[in-house]
């Protein structure tokens, strides 16, 4: 059974910080989701916990890179096990799965170097969208279809500061 993550309203943190932090530290995830009325929720955790997440991504990425460099067969093996981690890759052609794997690992390395693992999320989202296109033949056909006619001239956007 998975423990429910701690949740609170941002106002609770502001009004009762000790109680709210205690709930965060008692949660299985060692973090708390803070709901805000008019904006995106926040996730509060300790700096040590956040650093642990970065270290795990860094270590895992280094492991994959080392394996991929040591034996070309590893890329082939990872291509076949990738669907366990990302089930939607089953809709991608095999060369695209390989391309996603390489881009994923390369981006993970760069993201860790920049201390911003969130940079990996757009890569996953873009490839997932690509898989959705391959999964829907009508959508794929519509996207690959050449447009009919000329849509007219394209105006250059205004550049501020000139």
Backbone as JSON Lines, residues from 0, in Angstrom:
{"i":0,"aa":"X","n":[0.84,-1.18,0.0],"ca":[0.0,0.0,0.0],"c":[0.88,1.25,0.0]}
{"i":1,"aa":"X","n":[0.58,2.18,-0.87],"ca":[1.34,3.41,-0.97],"c":[0.74,4.46,-0.05]}
{"i":2,"aa":"X","n":[1.59,5.1,0.74],"ca":[1.12,6.14,1.65],"c":[0.74,7.38,0.85]}
{"i":3,"aa":"X","n":[-0.3,8.03,1.29],"ca":[-0.75,9.26,0.63],"c":[0.22,10.39,0.95]}
{"i":4,"aa":"X","n":[0.57,11.18,-0.03],"ca":[1.46,12.31,0.25],"c":[0.74,13.35,1.1]}
{"i":5,"aa":"X","n":[1.51,14.08,1.88],"ca":[0.92,15.13,2.7],"c":[0.47,16.28,1.8]}
{"i":6,"aa":"X","n":[-0.64,16.89,2.19],"ca":[-1.18,18.03,1.45],"c":[-1.64,19.08,2.43]}
{"i":7,"aa":"X","n":[-1.57,20.32,2.02],"ca":[-2.05,21.43,2.83],"c":[-2.31,22.61,1.91]}
{"i":8,"aa":"X","n":[-3.06,23.56,2.4],"ca":[-3.21,24.82,1.68],"c":[-2.03,25.7,2.06]}
{"i":9,"aa":"X","n":[-1.62,26.55,1.16],"ca":[-0.5,27.46,1.43],"c":[-0.8,28.29,2.67]}
{"i":10,"aa":"X","n":[-2.05,28.67,2.85],"ca":[-2.41,29.47,4.02],"c":[-2.13,28.72,5.33]}
{"i":11,"aa":"X","n":[-2.28,27.37,5.32],"ca":[-1.97,26.58,6.52],"c":[-0.48,26.69,6.85]}
{"i":12,"aa":"X","n":[0.36,26.65,5.83],"ca":[1.8,26.79,6.07],"c":[2.12,28.17,6.65]}
{"i":13,"aa":"X","n":[1.46,29.17,6.13],"ca":[1.72,30.52,6.61],"c":[1.19,30.75,8.04]}
{"i":14,"aa":"X","n":[0.05,30.13,8.36],"ca":[-0.56,30.33,9.67],"c":[0.01,29.39,10.73]}
{"i":15,"aa":"X","n":[0.33,28.17,10.34],"ca":[0.83,27.17,11.3],"c":[2.04,26.45,10.69]}
{"i":16,"aa":"X","n":[3.14,27.18,10.56],"ca":[4.3,26.6,9.87],"c":[4.85,25.34,10.54]}
{"i":17,"aa":"X","n":[4.94,25.32,11.87],"ca":[5.52,24.15,12.55],"c":[4.66,22.91,12.34]}
{"i":18,"aa":"X","n":[3.35,23.06,12.47],"ca":[2.45,21.92,12.28],"c":[2.51,21.4,10.84]}
{"i":19,"aa":"X","n":[2.55,22.32,9.9],"ca":[2.56,21.94,8.49],"c":[3.87,21.25,8.12]}
{"i":20,"aa":"X","n":[4.98,21.78,8.61],"ca":[6.29,21.16,8.35],"c":[6.36,19.79,9.0]}
{"i":21,"aa":"X","n":[5.78,19.64,10.18],"ca":[5.76,18.34,10.86],"c":[5.0,17.31,10.01]}
{"i":22,"aa":"X","n":[3.89,17.72,9.39],"ca":[3.15,16.81,8.5],"c":[3.99,16.42,7.3]}
{"i":23,"aa":"X","n":[4.75,17.37,6.78],"ca":[5.62,17.1,5.65],"c":[6.68,16.06,6.04]}
{"i":24,"aa":"X","n":[7.3,16.24,7.16],"ca":[8.37,15.35,7.58],"c":[7.85,13.96,7.96]}
{"i":25,"aa":"X","n":[6.58,13.88,8.3],"ca":[5.99,12.59,8.64],"c":[5.46,11.83,7.44]}
{"i":26,"aa":"X","n":[5.43,12.47,6.28],"ca":[4.88,11.79,5.1],"c":[5.91,10.84,4.51]}
{"i":27,"aa":"X","n":[5.43,9.84,3.81],"ca":[6.3,8.84,3.2],"c":[7.24,9.47,2.17]}
{"i":28,"aa":"X","n":[6.77,10.48,1.49],"ca":[7.57,11.12,0.45],"c":[8.47,12.22,1.01]}
{"i":29,"aa":"X","n":[8.34,12.51,2.26],"ca":[9.1,13.58,2.91],"c":[8.95,14.91,2.18]}
{"i":30,"aa":"X","n":[7.72,15.17,1.79],"ca":[7.4,16.43,1.13],"c":[5.92,16.69,1.32]}
{"i":31,"aa":"X","n":[5.5,17.88,0.94],"ca":[4.09,18.24,1.09],"c":[3.66,19.07,-0.12]}
{"i":32,"aa":"X","n":[2.5,18.75,-0.65],"ca":[1.91,19.54,-1.73],"c":[1.15,20.69,-1.1]}
{"i":33,"aa":"X","n":[1.49,21.89,-1.52],"ca":[0.83,23.09,-1.02],"c":[-0.1,23.62,-2.11]}
{"i":34,"aa":"X","n":[-1.39,23.59,-1.82],"ca":[-2.38,24.07,-2.79],"c":[-2.51,25.58,-2.67]}
{"i":35,"aa":"X","n":[-2.5,26.23,-3.82],"ca":[-2.69,27.68,-3.87],"c":[-3.98,27.96,-4.62]}
{"i":36,"aa":"X","n":[-4.73,28.92,-4.13],"ca":[-6.05,29.21,-4.67],"c":[-6.0,29.61,-6.14]}
{"i":37,"aa":"X","n":[-5.13,30.53,-6.49],"ca":[-5.15,31.08,-7.85],"c":[-3.89,30.78,-8.65]}
{"i":38,"aa":"X","n":[-3.18,29.74,-8.26],"ca":[-1.95,29.45,-8.98],"c":[-1.62,27.96,-8.87]}
{"i":39,"aa":"X","n":[-0.59,27.57,-9.54],"ca":[-0.15,26.18,-9.54],"c":[0.27,25.75,-8.13]}
{"i":40,"aa":"X","n":[-0.01,24.49,-7.79],"ca":[0.41,23.96,-6.5],"c":[1.93,23.97,-6.4]}
{"i":41,"aa":"X","n":[2.41,24.01,-5.17],"ca":[3.84,23.94,-4.9],"c":[4.12,22.62,-4.2]}
{"i":42,"aa":"X","n":[5.34,22.14,-4.3],"ca":[5.76,20.96,-3.57],"c":[6.94,21.36,-2.7]}
{"i":43,"aa":"X","n":[6.8,21.21,-1.42],"ca":[7.82,21.61,-0.48],"c":[8.51,20.38,0.08]}
{"i":44,"aa":"X","n":[9.82,20.38,0.01],"ca":[10.61,19.3,0.58],"c":[11.89,19.89,1.14]}
{"i":45,"aa":"X","n":[12.7,19.07,1.75],"ca":[13.95,19.58,2.3],"c":[14.98,19.7,1.18]}
{"i":46,"aa":"X","n":[15.97,20.53,1.41],"ca":[17.05,20.67,0.43],"c":[17.79,19.35,0.27]}
{"i":47,"aa":"X","n":[17.97,18.63,1.37],"ca":[18.66,17.34,1.31],"c":[17.88,16.36,0.44]}
{"i":48,"aa":"X","n":[16.57,16.33,0.57],"ca":[15.74,15.43,-0.23],"c":[15.81,15.8,-1.7]}
{"i":49,"aa":"X","n":[15.76,17.08,-2.0],"ca":[15.87,17.53,-3.39],"c":[17.22,17.14,-3.97]}
{"i":50,"aa":"X","n":[18.28,17.27,-3.19],"ca":[19.62,16.88,-3.64],"c":[19.7,15.37,-3.87]}
{"i":51,"aa":"X","n":[19.03,14.6,-3.04],"ca":[18.99,13.14,-3.23],"c":[18.39,12.79,-4.58]}
{"i":52,"aa":"X","n":[17.32,13.48,-4.95],"ca":[16.67,13.23,-6.24],"c":[17.64,13.51,-7.38]}
{"i":53,"aa":"X","n":[18.35,14.63,-7.3],"ca":[19.32,14.97,-8.33],"c":[20.44,13.93,-8.39]}
{"i":54,"aa":"X","n":[20.9,13.48,-7.23],"ca":[21.96,12.47,-7.19],"c":[21.5,11.15,-7.81]}
{"i":55,"aa":"X","n":[20.25,10.77,-7.56],"ca":[19.73,9.53,-8.15],"c":[19.68,9.65,-9.67]}
{"i":56,"aa":"X","n":[19.18,10.77,-10.17],"ca":[19.13,10.97,-11.63],"c":[20.55,10.97,-12.2]}
{"i":57,"aa":"X","n":[21.47,11.65,-11.53],"ca":[22.85,11.72,-11.98],"c":[23.49,10.33,-12.01]}
{"i":58,"aa":"X","n":[23.35,9.6,-10.92],"ca":[23.96,8.25,-10.84],"c":[23.37,7.31,-11.88]}
{"i":59,"aa":"X","n":[22.07,7.34,-12.02],"ca":[21.4,6.47,-12.98],"c":[21.84,6.82,-14.41]}
{"i":60,"aa":"X","n":[21.9,8.1,-14.68],"ca":[22.32,8.55,-16.01],"c":[23.75,8.13,-16.3]}
{"i":61,"aa":"X","n":[24.63,8.33,-15.33],"ca":[26.03,7.92,-15.52],"c":[26.14,6.43,-15.77]}
{"i":62,"aa":"X","n":[25.34,5.65,-15.05],"ca":[25.34,4.2,-15.24],"c":[24.92,3.83,-16.66]}
{"i":63,"aa":"X","n":[23.83,4.43,-17.13],"ca":[23.35,4.14,-18.49],"c":[24.38,4.56,-19.54]}
{"i":64,"aa":"X","n":[24.98,5.73,-19.36],"ca":[25.97,6.21,-20.33],"c":[27.17,5.27,-20.36]}
{"i":65,"aa":"X","n":[27.65,4.87,-19.2],"ca":[28.8,3.96,-19.14],"c":[28.47,2.62,-19.81]}
{"i":66,"aa":"X","n":[27.28,2.11,-19.54],"ca":[26.88,0.84,-20.16],"c":[26.78,0.98,-21.67]}
{"i":67,"aa":"X","n":[26.2,2.1,-22.13],"ca":[26.01,2.3,-23.57],"c":[27.36,2.46,-24.28]}
{"i":68,"aa":"X","n":[28.34,3.09,-23.59],"ca":[29.66,3.26,-24.19],"c":[30.46,1.96,-24.21]}
{"i":69,"aa":"X","n":[30.26,1.13,-23.2],"ca":[31.07,-0.08,-23.08],"c":[30.64,-1.19,-24.04]}
{"i":70,"aa":"X","n":[29.38,-1.18,-24.43],"ca":[28.89,-2.27,-25.27],"c":[27.73,-1.77,-26.14]}
{"i":71,"aa":"X","n":[27.92,-1.75,-27.45],"ca":[26.85,-1.29,-28.34],"c":[25.56,-2.1,-28.2]}
{"i":72,"aa":"X","n":[25.67,-3.33,-27.74],"ca":[24.48,-4.16,-27.56],"c":[23.56,-3.6,-26.47]}
{"i":73,"aa":"X","n":[24.12,-2.81,-25.56],"ca":[23.31,-2.26,-24.47],"c":[22.22,-1.36,-25.03]}
{"i":74,"aa":"X","n":[22.53,-0.58,-26.05],"ca":[21.52,0.28,-26.67],"c":[20.39,-0.59,-27.2]}
{"i":75,"aa":"X","n":[20.76,-1.69,-27.84],"ca":[19.74,-2.62,-28.37],"c":[18.89,-3.19,-27.24]}
{"i":76,"aa":"X","n":[19.53,-3.6,-26.16],"ca":[18.81,-4.16,-25.01],"c":[17.89,-3.11,-24.4]}
{"i":77,"aa":"X","n":[18.42,-1.92,-24.19],"ca":[17.61,-0.85,-23.58],"c":[16.43,-0.48,-24.47]}
{"i":78,"aa":"X","n":[16.63,-0.52,-25.77],"ca":[15.54,-0.23,-26.69],"c":[14.38,-1.2,-26.49]}
{"i":79,"aa":"X","n":[14.72,-2.44,-26.17],"ca":[13.67,-3.45,-25.97],"c":[13.04,-3.39,-24.58]}
{"i":80,"aa":"X","n":[13.73,-2.83,-23.59],"ca":[13.14,-2.74,-22.25],"c":[12.51,-1.38,-21.99]}
{"i":81,"aa":"X","n":[12.78,-0.42,-22.86],"ca":[12.21,0.92,-22.69],"c":[10.69,0.91,-22.56]}
{"i":82,"aa":"X","n":[9.97,0.03,-23.29],"ca":[8.51,0.0,-23.15],"c":[8.02,-0.34,-21.75]}
{"i":83,"aa":"X","n":[8.86,-0.97,-20.94],"ca":[8.46,-1.22,-19.55],"c":[8.39,0.09,-18.76]}
{"i":84,"aa":"X","n":[9.3,1.01,-19.07],"ca":[9.31,2.3,-18.39],"c":[8.35,3.3,-19.03]}
{"i":85,"aa":"X","n":[8.26,3.23,-20.34],"ca":[7.4,4.14,-21.1],"c":[6.54,3.3,-22.04]}
{"i":86,"aa":"X","n":[5.41,2.78,-21.56],"ca":[4.59,1.87,-22.38],"c":[4.19,2.43,-23.74]}
{"i":87,"aa":"X","n":[4.03,3.73,-23.84],"ca":[3.59,4.34,-25.08],"c":[4.64,4.26,-26.19]}
{"i":88,"aa":"X","n":[5.91,3.92,-25.9],"ca":[6.91,3.82,-26.98],"c":[6.59,2.67,-27.92]}
{"i":89,"aa":"X","n":[5.69,1.79,-27.52],"ca":[5.29,0.69,-28.39],"c":[4.69,1.2,-29.72]}
{"i":90,"aa":"X","n":[4.22,2.42,-29.72],"ca":[3.62,2.99,-30.92],"c":[4.66,3.67,-31.82]}
{"i":91,"aa":"X","n":[5.88,3.82,-31.34],"ca":[6.94,4.43,-32.13],"c":[7.63,3.37,-32.99]}
{"i":92,"aa":"X","n":[8.09,3.77,-34.18],"ca":[8.91,2.84,-34.96],"c":[10.22,2.57,-34.19]}
{"i":93,"aa":"X","n":[10.8,1.41,-34.39],"ca":[12.0,1.04,-33.61],"c":[13.14,2.07,-33.7]}
{"i":94,"aa":"X","n":[13.44,2.63,-34.89],"ca":[14.51,3.65,-34.92],"c":[14.18,4.87,-34.03]}
{"i":95,"aa":"X","n":[12.91,5.2,-33.92],"ca":[12.5,6.34,-33.08],"c":[12.68,6.0,-31.6]}
{"i":96,"aa":"X","n":[12.45,4.75,-31.23],"ca":[12.66,4.34,-29.83],"c":[14.13,4.52,-29.48]}
{"i":97,"aa":"X","n":[15.0,4.1,-30.4],"ca":[16.44,4.27,-30.18],"c":[16.8,5.75,-30.05]}
{"i":98,"aa":"X","n":[16.22,6.56,-30.93],"ca":[16.48,8.0,-30.92],"c":[16.0,8.62,-29.59]}
{"i":99,"aa":"X","n":[14.83,8.21,-29.13],"ca":[14.31,8.69,-27.85],"c":[15.24,8.29,-26.71]}
{"i":100,"aa":"X","n":[15.7,7.05,-26.71],"ca":[16.61,6.57,-25.66],"c":[17.87,7.43,-25.59]}
{"i":101,"aa":"X","n":[18.49,7.67,-26.73],"ca":[19.71,8.46,-26.76],"c":[19.44,9.89,-26.32]}
{"i":102,"aa":"X","n":[18.35,10.48,-26.83],"ca":[18.02,11.86,-26.44],"c":[17.71,11.94,-24.95]}
{"i":103,"aa":"X","n":[17.0,10.94,-24.43],"ca":[16.66,10.9,-23.01],"c":[17.93,10.88,-22.16]}
{"i":104,"aa":"X","n":[18.85,10.0,-22.47],"ca":[20.08,9.88,-21.69],"c":[20.94,11.14,-21.84]}
{"i":105,"aa":"X","n":[21.09,11.64,-23.06],"ca":[21.88,12.86,-23.27],"c":[21.29,14.05,-22.53]}
{"i":106,"aa":"X","n":[19.98,14.19,-22.59],"ca":[19.32,15.3,-21.91],"c":[19.43,15.15,-20.4]}
{"i":107,"aa":"X","n":[19.31,13.91,-19.91],"ca":[19.45,13.69,-18.47],"c":[20.84,14.11,-18.0]}
{"i":108,"aa":"X","n":[21.86,13.77,-18.77],"ca":[23.23,14.19,-18.41],"c":[23.33,15.71,-18.37]}
{"i":109,"aa":"X","n":[22.82,16.36,-19.39],"ca":[22.9,17.83,-19.45],"c":[22.08,18.47,-18.34]}
{"i":110,"aa":"X","n":[20.91,17.92,-18.06],"ca":[20.04,18.47,-17.02],"c":[20.7,18.39,-15.64]}
{"i":111,"aa":"X","n":[21.35,17.27,-15.36],"ca":[22.04,17.13,-14.09],"c":[23.2,18.11,-14.02]}
{"i":112,"aa":"X","n":[23.9,18.29,-15.14],"ca":[25.0,19.25,-15.18],"c":[24.53,20.67,-14.87]}
{"i":113,"aa":"X","n":[23.31,20.99,-15.3],"ca":[22.74,22.31,-15.05],"c":[21.97,22.36,-13.74]}
{"i":114,"aa":"X","n":[21.94,21.23,-13.03],"ca":[21.22,21.13,-11.75],"c":[19.74,21.46,-11.92]}
{"i":115,"aa":"X","n":[19.16,20.94,-13.03],"ca":[17.76,21.19,-13.32],"c":[17.16,19.97,-14.01]}
{"i":116,"aa":"X","n":[16.79,18.95,-13.23],"ca":[16.26,17.73,-13.82],"c":[14.91,17.95,-14.5]}
{"i":117,"aa":"X","n":[14.28,19.08,-14.25],"ca":[13.0,19.39,-14.91],"c":[13.17,19.52,-16.42]}
{"i":118,"aa":"X","n":[14.4,19.73,-16.88],"ca":[14.65,19.85,-18.32],"c":[14.38,18.55,-19.06]}
{"i":119,"aa":"X","n":[14.28,17.45,-18.33],"ca":[14.01,16.15,-18.94],"c":[12.52,15.99,-19.28]}
{"i":120,"aa":"X","n":[11.66,16.67,-18.56],"ca":[10.21,16.52,-18.76],"c":[9.76,16.88,-20.18]}
{"i":121,"aa":"X","n":[10.23,17.98,-20.78],"ca":[9.79,18.29,-22.15],"c":[10.22,17.24,-23.18]}
{"i":122,"aa":"X","n":[11.35,16.59,-22.95],"ca":[11.8,15.54,-23.87],"c":[10.81,14.38,-23.83]}
{"i":123,"aa":"X","n":[10.45,13.96,-22.62],"ca":[9.49,12.86,-22.47],"c":[8.14,13.27,-23.08]}
{"i":124,"aa":"X","n":[7.7,14.47,-22.78],"ca":[6.4,14.94,-23.29],"c":[6.39,14.99,-24.82]}
{"i":125,"aa":"X","n":[7.48,15.46,-25.42],"ca":[7.53,15.55,-26.89],"c":[7.49,14.17,-27.53]}
{"i":126,"aa":"X","n":[8.23,13.23,-26.97],"ca":[8.23,11.87,-27.54],"c":[6.89,11.19,-27.3]}
{"i":127,"aa":"X","n":[6.27,11.46,-26.17],"ca":[4.95,10.88,-25.91],"c":[3.94,11.41,-26.93]}
{"i":128,"aa":"X","n":[4.03,12.7,-27.24],"ca":[3.15,13.28,-28.26],"c":[3.4,12.65,-29.62]}
{"i":129,"aa":"X","n":[4.66,12.38,-29.91],"ca":[5.0,11.72,-31.17],"c":[4.39,10.33,-31.22]}
{"i":130,"aa":"X","n":[4.45,9.62,-30.1],"ca":[3.84,8.28,-30.04],"c":[2.33,8.36,-30.25]}
{"i":131,"aa":"X","n":[1.7,9.4,-29.72],"ca":[0.26,9.58,-29.9],"c":[-0.08,9.75,-31.38]}
{"i":132,"aa":"X","n":[0.79,10.47,-32.1],"ca":[0.56,10.67,-33.54],"c":[0.67,9.33,-34.27]}
{"i":133,"aa":"X","n":[1.68,8.54,-33.93],"ca":[1.84,7.23,-34.56],"c":[0.68,6.29,-34.19]}
{"i":134,"aa":"X","n":[0.13,6.45,-33.0],"ca":[-0.95,5.58,-32.54],"c":[-2.28,5.89,-33.21]}
{"i":135,"aa":"X","n":[-2.41,7.09,-33.77],"ca":[-3.67,7.51,-34.39],"c":[-3.44,7.73,-35.88]}
{"i":136,"aa":"X","n":[-3.75,6.73,-36.7],"ca":[-3.48,6.84,-38.15],"c":[-4.14,8.05,-38.81]}
{"i":137,"aa":"X","n":[-5.34,8.41,-38.38],"ca":[-6.02,9.57,-38.98],"c":[-5.28,10.86,-38.66]}
{"i":138,"aa":"X","n":[-4.84,11.0,-37.41],"ca":[-4.09,12.18,-37.01],"c":[-2.76,12.24,-37.77]}
{"i":139,"aa":"X","n":[-2.08,11.11,-37.86],"ca":[-0.8,11.07,-38.56],"c":[-0.97,11.47,-40.02]}
{"i":140,"aa":"X","n":[-2.0,10.94,-40.65],"ca":[-2.26,11.28,-42.05],"c":[-2.54,12.77,-42.21]}
{"i":141,"aa":"X","n":[-3.34,13.33,-41.31],"ca":[-3.66,14.76,-41.38],"c":[-2.41,15.62,-41.19]}
{"i":142,"aa":"X","n":[-1.52,15.2,-40.3],"ca":[-0.31,15.98,-40.06],"c":[0.71,15.86,-41.19]}
{"i":143,"aa":"X","n":[0.71,14.73,-41.87],"ca":[1.65,14.52,-42.96],"c":[1.14,15.05,-44.3]}
{"i":144,"aa":"X","n":[-0.14,15.34,-44.37],"ca":[-0.75,15.82,-45.6],"c":[-0.21,17.22,-45.93]}
{"i":145,"aa":"X","n":[0.12,17.41,-47.2],"ca":[0.57,18.72,-47.66],"c":[-0.61,19.69,-47.63]}
{"i":146,"aa":"X","n":[-0.37,20.9,-47.18],"ca":[-1.48,21.86,-47.16],"c":[-1.91,22.23,-48.58]}
{"i":147,"aa":"X","n":[-3.17,22.51,-48.72],"ca":[-3.71,22.91,-50.02],"c":[-3.53,24.42,-50.19]}
{"i":148,"aa":"X","n":[-2.88,24.82,-51.24],"ca":[-2.77,26.23,-51.57],"c":[-1.7,26.97,-50.79]}
{"i":149,"aa":"X","n":[-1.7,28.26,-51.03],"ca":[-0.73,29.16,-50.4],"c":[-1.45,29.94,-49.31]}
{"i":150,"aa":"X","n":[-0.86,30.01,-48.17],"ca":[-1.49,30.73,-47.06],"c":[-1.1,32.21,-47.02]}
{"i":151,"aa":"X","n":[-0.41,32.68,-48.05],"ca":[-0.06,34.09,-48.13],"c":[1.27,34.4,-47.48]}
{"i":152,"aa":"X","n":[1.65,35.66,-47.52],"ca":[2.95,36.05,-46.98],"c":[2.97,35.95,-45.45]}
{"i":153,"aa":"X","n":[4.14,35.73,-44.92],"ca":[4.33,35.67,-43.47],"c":[4.99,36.96,-43.06]}
{"i":154,"aa":"X","n":[4.39,37.63,-42.1],"ca":[4.95,38.87,-41.63],"c":[5.95,38.6,-40.52]}
{"i":155,"aa":"X","n":[7.07,39.33,-40.57],"ca":[8.09,39.19,-39.54],"c":[7.56,39.79,-38.24]}
{"i":156,"aa":"X","n":[7.82,39.14,-37.12],"ca":[7.35,39.68,-35.84],"c":[8.13,40.96,-35.5]}
{"i":157,"aa":"X","n":[7.47,41.83,-34.78],"ca":[8.14,43.04,-34.34],"c":[9.13,42.7,-33.25]}
{"i":158,"aa":"X","n":[10.31,43.31,-33.32],"ca":[11.34,43.08,-32.32],"c":[11.38,44.31,-31.44]}
{"i":159,"aa":"X","n":[11.22,44.11,-30.15],"ca":[11.24,45.27,-29.24],"c":[12.67,45.74,-29.02]}
{"i":160,"aa":"X","n":[12.82,47.0,-28.73],"ca":[14.11,47.57,-28.42],"c":[14.85,48.11,-29.63]}
{"i":161,"aa":"X","n":[14.22,48.11,-30.77],"ca":[14.91,48.64,-31.96],"c":[14.4,50.01,-32.31]}
